[in-house]
Amino acid sequence: MDWNFVIFSAIKIACVFAVMMTMVAYAVLVERKVCAVIQDRVGPNRAAPPFIVAIPVVGPFLVRLGIFHPLADGLKLFLKEDFTPAHVRKIYFWLAPAITMIPALLTVAIIPFGSQIGGQKMVIADLNVGVLYTFGIVSLGVYGIVLAGYASNSKFAFLGGIRSGAQMISYELAMGMSVIPIFLLVGDLSLSKVIGYQAGGGWMILKQPLAFLIFMVAALAETNRMPFDFPEAEQELAGGYNVEYSSMKFGMFFMGEYANMVMSSALVATLFLGGWTLPWFGLDQTATSVVGGLLHIGIFLAKLGIVLLLMIWVRWMLPRFRYDQLMDLGWRRFIPLALANILVTAVWLWMKS
């Protein structure tokens, strides 16, 4: 057994998990700040431990940034009473939040978040069928939401679960078909090979803008974000599939949504924005030093952050569709467009050969 590989892999897993959980926590803060700017409000700017407030100059600045709000939110979720209504189906009721959270954590394992450091690839598992693994695991997330609606034994929650099932099926088809032209061009299902292709041939967003548009909209629908938040629509379903949940069970649904946003942003950065590469200063080549490897990780995180910010911005700028418009867009617009894009790409490759 190669113990260096085992130790390095364990370090990568721990670092990726820590970074992802930190991004999940602070994506909530960024969302609240962006919302405040769009709505001309102050936003969160109070939560901070007393010893931080007491620091001259720096303390009040950190308080105004609100950077301790995620910590306060986490403590609140852990300390709130965990109430389980008497009428729920208890085993499924407890299982649903975990099923919602786990797929996003599993999928991040195949994302190349850098080139290499110390001869080790900056990816936990460089699978040659990476995209199939991704869509296979991501599709499991719907079971958590549907199960939450069923287990809650409530009409509002059940309607939210049914809506989520219909929504995810329709948009997963469009999302899956939107990336087929990319793998036709690359000739491989490995995400590392996709990044390598973009390093030498330009980013996919320039070659496949329609695929990018379909994938981005489908990602919003998959993560139940506005304007596709029908499973939890407060005005219609009083909170939807998670209306009966409290404390950390509700927190796991909340964390699952943001973890899926981070995961979707990472996929967009990998498939369409060149991953960890930049076409300048030799940054599209494998790193030969620790500094170069860290720089590539920083580039990937910056791209991920830009896509995440776009997803947050869309939520506060667009109104919710009607449900028939949602299904019409998925089945009668995006799926035919994705099929046409596959056909055009295949014909172009055939003519080129």
C-alpha positions in Angstrom: 0.0 0.0 0.0 1.3 3.5 -1.0 0.9 5.3 2.3 2.0 8.6 0.8 -1.0 8.4 -1.5 -3.4 7.4 1.3 -2.2 10.3 3.6 -2.3 12.8 0.7 -5.8 11.6 -0.3 -7.0 12.0 3.3 -5.6 15.5 3.5 -7.4 16.4 0.2 -10.7 15.0 1.4 -10.4 16.9 4.7 -9.5 20.2 2.9 -12.2 19.9 0.3 -14.8 19.1 2.9 -13.7 22.1 5.1 -13.6 24.5 2.1 -17.0 23.3 0.9 -18.7 23.7 4.3 -17.1 27.1 4.7 -18.4 28.1 1.3 -21.9 26.8 2.2 -21.9 28.9 5.3 -20.7 32.1 3.7 -22.8 31.7 0.6 -25.7 32.4 2.9 -24.1 35.6 4.1 -23.2 36.7 0.6 -26.8 36.0 -0.5 -28.1 38.2 2.3 -25.6 41.0 1.5 -26.5 40.9 -2.3 -30.2 40.9 -1.4 -29.6 43.9 0.8 -27.8 45.8 -1.9 -30.5 45.0 -4.5 -33.3 46.0 -2.1 -31.4 49.1 -0.8 -31.1 47.8 2.7 -28.2 47.5 5.2 -28.1 43.7 5.5 -26.6 41.6 8.3 -24.1 43.7 10.3 -24.4 42.9 14.0 -23.5 39.3 15.1 -20.0 39.2 16.7 -18.4 37.8 19.9 -17.6 40.6 22.5 -13.8 40.0 22.2 -14.0 40.8 18.5 -16.1 44.0 19.0 -13.5 45.2 21.6 -10.7 45.2 19.0 -10.0 48.9 18.1 -10.8 49.8 14.4 -10.7 46.2 13.2 -13.5 45.0 15.5 -16.3 47.4 14.3 -15.2 46.8 10.7 -15.6 43.0 11.1 -19.0 43.5 12.8 -20.3 45.7 9.9 -19.2 43.0 7.4 -21.3 40.5 9.3 -18.8 37.7 8.9 -19.9 36.1 12.2 -23.5 35.6 11.1 -22.9 32.1 9.7 -21.4 31.1 13.0 -24.5 32.5 14.8 -26.8 30.7 12.4 -25.1 27.4 12.9 -25.2 27.7 16.7 -28.9 28.7 16.5 -29.7 25.6 14.4 -27.9 23.3 16.8 -29.4 24.8 19.9 -33.1 25.1 18.7 -35.5 22.5 19.9 -35.7 19.5 17.6 -39.4 18.9 17.4 -40.9 15.9 15.6 -44.6 16.1 15.0 -46.7 13.1 16.2 -48.3 12.5 12.8 -45.1 12.1 10.7 -43.6 8.8 9.5 -40.6 9.0 11.8 -38.0 6.8 10.2 -38.4 8.5 6.8 -38.8 11.9 8.5 -35.3 11.5 10.0 -33.7 10.0 6.9 -34.8 12.6 4.4 -32.4 15.5 5.5 -29.4 13.2 5.3 -30.3 11.9 1.8 -30.6 15.5 0.6 -27.2 16.6 2.0 -25.0 13.6 1.1 -25.1 13.6 -2.7 -23.6 17.1 -3.0 -20.7 16.0 -0.7 -20.1 12.8 -2.7 -20.2 14.6 -6.1 -17.4 17.0 -5.2 -15.0 14.1 -5.1 -14.5 14.0 -8.9 -14.1 17.8 -9.5 -10.5 18.7 -10.5 -9.9 21.8 -8.3 -6.3 22.3 -9.4 -3.5 20.9 -11.4 -1.0 19.3 -9.0 1.0 19.9 -5.9 4.0 17.7 -5.0 3.3 15.3 -7.9 -0.3 14.7 -6.6 -3.3 15.6 -8.7 -5.7 18.1 -7.1 -8.7 15.9 -7.4 -9.9 13.3 -4.9 -11.0 10.7 -7.6 -10.0 11.2 -11.2 -12.6 8.9 -12.7 -12.7 8.2 -16.4 -16.5 8.3 -16.3 -16.6 11.4 -14.1 -19.7 13.0 -15.7 -21.7 9.7 -15.4 -20.8 9.5 -11.8 -21.8 13.1 -11.3 -25.3 12.8 -12.8 -25.8 9.4 -11.2 -25.2 10.8 -7.7 -26.9 14.2 -8.2 -30.1 12.5 -9.3 -30.3 10.9 -5.8 -30.9 14.2 -4.2 -34.5 14.3 -5.3 -35.3 11.3 -3.1 -34.6 13.3 0.0 -37.0 16.0 -0.9 -39.7 13.6 -2.1 -39.3 11.5 1.0 -39.5 14.6 3.2 -42.8 15.5 1.6 -44.1 11.9 2.0 -42.8 11.5 5.6 -44.3 14.8 6.8 -47.8 13.5 6.3 -48.9 17.0 5.4 -50.6 18.2 2.2 -48.4 21.2 1.7 -45.2 19.2 2.2 -46.5 16.4 0.0 -47.3 18.8 -2.8 -43.8 20.3 -2.5 -42.2 16.8 -2.8 -44.3 16.0 -5.9 -43.4 19.3 -7.5 -39.7 18.7 -6.8 -39.9 15.2 -8.4 -41.5 16.5 -11.5 -39.2 19.4 -11.7 -36.0 17.5 -11.2 -36.9 14.8 -13.8 -37.6 17.3 -16.5 -34.6 19.5 -15.9 -32.1 16.6 -15.3 -32.9 15.4 -18.8 -32.2 18.8 -20.3 -29.0 19.2 -18.1 -27.7 15.8 -19.1 -28.3 16.3 -22.8 -26.8 19.8 -22.7 -23.3 18.4 -21.8 -23.3 15.7 -24.5 -21.8 18.1 -27.2 -19.0 18.9 -24.8 -18.0 15.2 -24.6 -18.4 14.8 -28.3 -15.8 17.5 -28.8 -13.5 16.3 -26.1 -13.9 12.6 -26.9 -13.7 11.6 -23.2 -15.9 11.6 -20.2 -13.1 12.5 -17.7 -13.5 16.0 -16.3 -9.7 16.3 -16.3 -9.6 15.7 -20.0 -12.3 18.4 -20.4 -10.1 20.9 -18.7 -7.1 19.8 -20.7 -9.1 20.3 -24.0 -10.1 23.8 -22.9 -6.5 24.6 -22.0 -5.5 24.1 -25.6 -8.6 24.9 -27.6 -10.5 27.6 -25.7 -13.2 27.6 -23.1 -16.4 25.7 -23.9 -18.6 28.7 -23.1 -17.4 30.2 -26.4 -17.9 27.0 -28.4 -21.1 25.8 -26.8 -23.0 28.9 -25.5 -26.4 27.2 -25.9 -25.2 24.3 -23.8 -24.0 26.7 -21.2 -27.4 28.5 -21.1 -29.4 25.3 -20.8 -27.0 23.9 -18.1 -27.1 27.1 -16.1 -30.9 27.3 -16.1 -31.2 23.6 -15.4 -28.8 24.0 -12.5 -31.1 26.7 -11.0 -34.1 24.4 -11.4 -32.2 21.4 -9.9 -31.2 23.4 -6.8 -34.8 24.8 -6.3 -33.6 28.4 -6.7 -35.8 31.3 -7.9 -37.4 31.5 -10.3 -37.8 27.7 -9.9 -38.4 27.4 -6.1 -41.8 25.6 -6.5 -41.0 22.8 -4.0 -40.9 25.3 -1.2 -42.9 28.3 -2.6 -43.9 30.1 0.7 -46.9 31.9 -0.8 -48.5 28.7 -2.1 -47.2 25.9 0.1 -46.3 27.7 3.4 -42.7 26.4 3.0 -43.3 23.2 1.0 -41.5 19.9 1.6 -39.6 21.2 4.7 -42.6 22.9 6.4 -42.7 20.3 9.3 -39.0 20.4 10.0 -37.1 22.3 12.7 -33.7 22.6 14.2 -30.8 20.8 12.5 -33.1 18.7 10.3 -34.2 21.9 8.6 -30.6 23.1 8.7 -29.5 20.1 6.7 -32.1 20.9 3.9 -30.8 24.4 4.0 -27.2 23.3 3.8 -28.1 20.8 1.1 -29.4 23.6 -1.1 -26.3 25.7 -0.8 -24.0 22.6 -1.1 -25.8 21.8 -4.4 -25.3 25.4 -5.5 -21.6 25.1 -4.8 -21.4 21.8 -6.6 -23.3 23.2 -9.7 -21.0 26.2 -9.8 -18.0 23.9 -9.7 -19.4 21.9 -12.6 -20.1 25.1 -14.6 -16.5 26.3 -13.9 -15.1 22.9 -15.0 -17.2 22.2 -18.0 -17.5 25.7 -19.5 -14.9 28.1 -18.0 -11.7 26.0 -18.3 -11.6 24.8 -14.6 -8.3 25.8 -13.0 -6.8 27.2 -16.2 -6.3 30.7 -17.5 -5.0 31.4 -21.1 -2.3 33.8 -19.9 1.2 33.6 -18.3 1.3 29.8 -18.8 -1.5 29.3 -16.3 -3.1 26.7 -18.6 -0.2 24.3 -18.0 0.3 21.8 -15.2 2.0 23.5 -12.2 5.6 22.6 -11.5 5.8 24.3 -8.1 3.7 24.6 -4.9 3.0 28.3 -5.6 1.8 27.4 -9.1 -0.5 24.7 -7.7 -2.0 27.0 -5.1 -2.5 29.6 -7.8 -4.5 27.2 -9.9 -6.7 26.3 -6.9 -7.2 30.1 -6.4 -8.2 30.5 -10.1 -10.7 27.6 -9.8 -12.3 29.0 -6.6 -12.5 32.5 -8.2 -14.5 31.1 -11.2 -16.7 29.0 -8.8 -17.4 32.2 -6.8 -18.4 34.2 -9.9 -20.9 31.5 -11.0 -22.2 31.2 -7.4 -22.7 35.0 -7.3 -24.6 34.8 -10.6 -27.0 32.2 -9.2 -27.5 34.4 -6.1 -28.1 37.5 -8.2 -30.7 35.7 -10.4 -32.8 34.8 -7.4 -33.3 38.4 -6.4 -33.9 39.7 -9.9 -36.5 37.4 -11.4 -40.1 36.5 -10.3 -41.3 33.0 -9.9 -42.8 31.3 -13.0 -46.2 29.7 -13.1 -45.9 25.9 -12.7 -47.1 25.2 -16.3 -44.5 27.7 -17.6 -41.8 25.8 -15.6 -42.7 22.4 -17.1 -43.2 23.9 -20.6 -39.7 25.4 -20.5 -38.2 22.1 -19.5 -40.0 19.7 -21.8 -40.9 21.8 -24.8 -38.0 24.3 -25.0 -34.8 23.0 -23.4 -35.0 19.3 -24.3 -35.6 20.0 -28.1 -32.9 22.7 -28.0 -30.5 20.3 -26.4 -31.3 17.6 -28.9 -30.8 20.1 -31.8 -27.4 21.1 -30.3 -26.3 17.5 -30.1 -27.3 17.0 -33.7 -25.6 20.1 -35.0 -22.4 19.3 -33.1 -22.3 15.7 -34.3 -22.9 16.8 -37.9 -20.1 19.4 -37.6 -17.7 16.8 -36.3 -18.6 14.4 -39.0 -18.1 17.0 -41.7 -14.8 18.0 -40.1 -13.5 14.5 -40.1 
